[in-house]
Amino acid sequence: MESGTSLASTPSVLPYYVFFSQLLGLTVVAMTGAWLGLYRGGTAWEGAQQFNVHPLCMVVGMVFLQGDALLVYRVFRKEAKRTTKVLHGLLHIFAFIIALVGLVAVFDYHKKKGYADLYSLHSWCGLLVFVLYFVQWLMGFSFFLFPGASSSLRNRYRPQHVFFGATIFVLSVGTALLGLKEALLFKLGVKYSTFQPEGVLANVLGLLLVCFGVVVLYVLAQADWKRPPQAEEQALSMDFKRLTEGDSPSSQ
Amino acid sequence: MESGTSLASTPSVLPYYVFFSQLLGLTVVAMTGAWLGLYRGGTAWEGAQQFNVHPLCMVVGMVFLQGDALLVYRVFRKEAKRTTKVLHGLLHIFAFIIALVGLVAVFDYHKKKGYADLYSLHSWCGLLVFVLYFVQWLMGFSFFLFPGASSSLRNRYRPQHVFFGATIFVLSVGTALLGLKEALLFKLGVKYSTFQPEGVLANVLGLLLVCFGVVVLYVLAQADWKRPPQAEEQALSMDFKRLTEGDSPSSQ
């Protein structure tokens, strides 16, 4: 029998899942570095290595930091809502800036080499995800950090923000897998089928990216693990309920 | 102001989303057929066309039918729970059998050609997803259709079944994208960057696969759109609540 989890306390197994997610996330980042270091000559802002800045930055920003930003509300359960919210927004800003550096790296590299841009499914998905991520951040900021939005507007937008946040995260992991596959096939070609060490390492990296994504989403999906409302939020919510119930006719 | 959705009625916008999901799903299937017909010589069980049975079957089974099986509880809202459940299970069986034909096609094709099996990230993800799908089906059958499981066991397993069902669906879409990318890069190589018609068509197909996945998950994620419990289920659930509340001490 699992231990019951009252709203006030931290669910007993949650810290293990969070620890596991961080172990996976850090392994993914380290393994991306190892792949680029061992088989692609490392990273630099000049020469052939400039391309390698792209996968490293995208994995750190769009996968690891974005995933961690989603977990903030499950990890910081007793801090003031505003503190948690600011941390969530800040982690997303860091993720966005690091991903932007990764994007500049690949476009600059393509330009120097005279390669075409935005022809592949990876690049189409990537551009879509990055634009959605930026729009999601702006919307999140406008609704939840900027003081203008009313509680009712926030409550109506919140489920959309959560759904699209999780969707953008999943699309980011998927886009990373497409990029990994592209990098492998362009370099290894038919040699990929001979179980080259680079191919096997990159396949394992791909599966670990999937695992990180699944664990983060699993933590988010558990209804019992949601951040409990703090005393002052509960009071506000009660006030709001009373107001709206007084406001609207009891419609069918 | 959106129209309020009482539990008893079908939410007013749900049919539009379901229609849109079907439009996307059928477009994806038709476009996969068009891609294989226009650029890969169509499908057959012999010769080079045998490979093409693989993408077609996987898209029909693991993407379209699997997605539709997930939507069954949102679409059939007023039918008896058992009918809906059997339909959900049947759609998954059809999906599984069609996907199995697709798998046999690619393994048989590889064998005839003397190609290596299971070396790519696509194949690793695919094998993982297919095994998970089979396990999920067996678990679903044992808990929800086989009459042995108690209500309490069913209620505890249900959220896991829903989470892993959605996860396996997302992984199926992701694996399809990896396979599409592989097929493009093996055939087009560097010509992919010259915006060949096949590359552009396949990229659009990839984006539509993503859109189908997102719309299905959006419908599933809306709390208001969940299937309302029928009268007999509500009575059963009340009985169960009374039983368990009488059973357990009021633990902290």
Boltz contact constraints between the chains, C-beta under 6 A:
constraints:
  - contact:
      token1: [A, 116]
      token2: [B, 193]
      max_distance: 6.0
  - contact:
      token1: [A, 119]
      token2: [B, 193]
      max_distance: 6.0
  - contact:
      token1: [A, 119]
      token2: [B, 195]
      max_distance: 6.0
  - contact:
      token1: [A, 121]
      token2: [B, 181]
      max_distance: 6.0
  - contact:
      token1: [A, 121]
      token2: [B, 203]
      max_distance: 6.0
  - contact:
      token1: [A, 121]
      token2: [B, 206]
      max_distance: 6.0
  - contact:
      token1: [A, 124]
      token2: [B, 203]
      max_distance: 6.0
  - contact:
      token1: [A, 163]
      token2: [B, 221]
      max_distance: 6.0
  - contact:
      token1: [A, 167]
      token2: [B, 214]
      max_distance: 6.0
  - contact:
      token1: [A, 170]
      token2: [B, 170]
      max_distance: 6.0
  - contact:
      token1: [A, 174]
      token2: [B, 174]
      max_distance: 6.0
  - contact:
      token1: [A, 178]
      token2: [B, 181]
      max_distance: 6.0
  - contact:
      token1: [A, 181]
      token2: [B, 121]
      max_distance: 6.0
  - contact:
      token1: [A, 181]
      token2: [B, 178]
      max_distance: 6.0
  - contact:
      token1: [A, 181]
      token2: [B, 181]
      max_distance: 6.0
  - contact:
      token1: [A, 185]
      token2: [B, 185]
      max_distance: 6.0
  - contact:
      token1: [A, 193]
      token2: [B, 116]
      max_distance: 6.0
  - contact:
      token1: [A, 193]
      token2: [B, 119]
      max_distance: 6.0
  - contact:
      token1: [A, 195]
      token2: [B, 119]
      max_distance: 6.0
  - contact:
      token1: [A, 203]
      token2: [B, 121]
      max_distance: 6.0
  - contact:
      token1: [A, 203]
      token2: [B, 124]
      max_distance: 6.0
  - contact:
      token1: [A, 206]
      token2: [B, 121]
      max_distance: 6.0
  - contact:
      token1: [A, 214]
      token2: [B, 167]
      max_distance: 6.0
  - contact:
      token1: [A, 221]
      token2: [B, 163]
      max_distance: 6.0
